[in-house]
Amino acid sequence: MSATTITTETITDQPKLTLRPNPLVNEKTALIEETAAKISAGSYKDWRDDLLREGYVVIKGAIPKTKAESYQKDIFNWLESFGTELNIQDKSTWKKENLPAASKISSFTKFSLPHEKFFWNIRQEKGFRDAFAKFWGTDELLVSFDSINVAFPGLKDEENITSRPWPHVDQSPYRNGLACIQGIAALSDAGPKDGSLIVYKNSHKYTEQFFREALDEESWSPRDNVAFTSEQLEWFEKKPDVQKLKVLVEPGDLILWDSRTIHYGAQPEADSDTIRTVAYISYSPANFATEESLAKKKEVFEKWGGTSHWAHDNINPRLERVYLPNGELDPRDKGEPSNKPDLTDDLLKLAGVKSY
Ligand SMILES: [Fe+2]
């Protein structure tokens, strides 16, 4: 054999390309990577195969439609409880100034919304949590303290980044493989003209390749969010199986997607007749969380704050209070939910406050 012949042995013997120290590695990384790799290699003959193959899936009727509609009503009642002219039945009142302060992605997280009783009821719905339990192979789960998105057709909000496409993945280049499954509890219909999730089907298969081959390592960030320019999107669009599509759902459906799948929330078209109403819910195994993350999660919970869409990591506290233009605290911001949840053992375990 000549010295220049490359054999399998010599390739596997090569040290991996040296990257700079991985800022996301912690004592749980190996467990998460091993668990996710095992799940990813499986074959299930159900929706899990679709999720793993295409990067997203819709679980039809995860909860009954009537229940989903009643949650939408709870959310509408909450929106109407701020003493503004907002009347959900009257389109002329669908104005930004009549709504509680929203995030820059048109989601509601302030006024302790992540911990309103109805939001916890949504998180504790068996149909939603069972899907995640089935995927992760355990019912010892943590749940995210994320937001609710309500998008009114025709409501103009040019400051909002969701007024135009904002394709991104929610996973840092420093992670290996599947790390997070995100979820949308659909509480309204999403037809072709309605607001909904846009996904780039199959893109999750190429995200890590893109990071390695097309994204300068200098620009890698530990932040689990990478937005793409239109030129970068073209790299994905050249892949023959990558397909951009709007996910169409009915109330009670659950959308799941891999955080490596390119996605964004699309606003309803002006002539849509549906107020898009969704709750972001994501669950992951409780043993994925470090002690540090659990301590942070407990602290945020005790302050009725929100975090990110991750349940076990990225416990980035959202504790912003709401201030009036004159700088005074908005008296409607009580620092706690208007209707607190029942602090059952089940809820406290999902919140990471009690251990399993
Ligand atoms: Fe996202």
Residues whose N, C-alpha, C, O or C-beta is under 5 A from the ligand:
A	BS01	LIG	D170
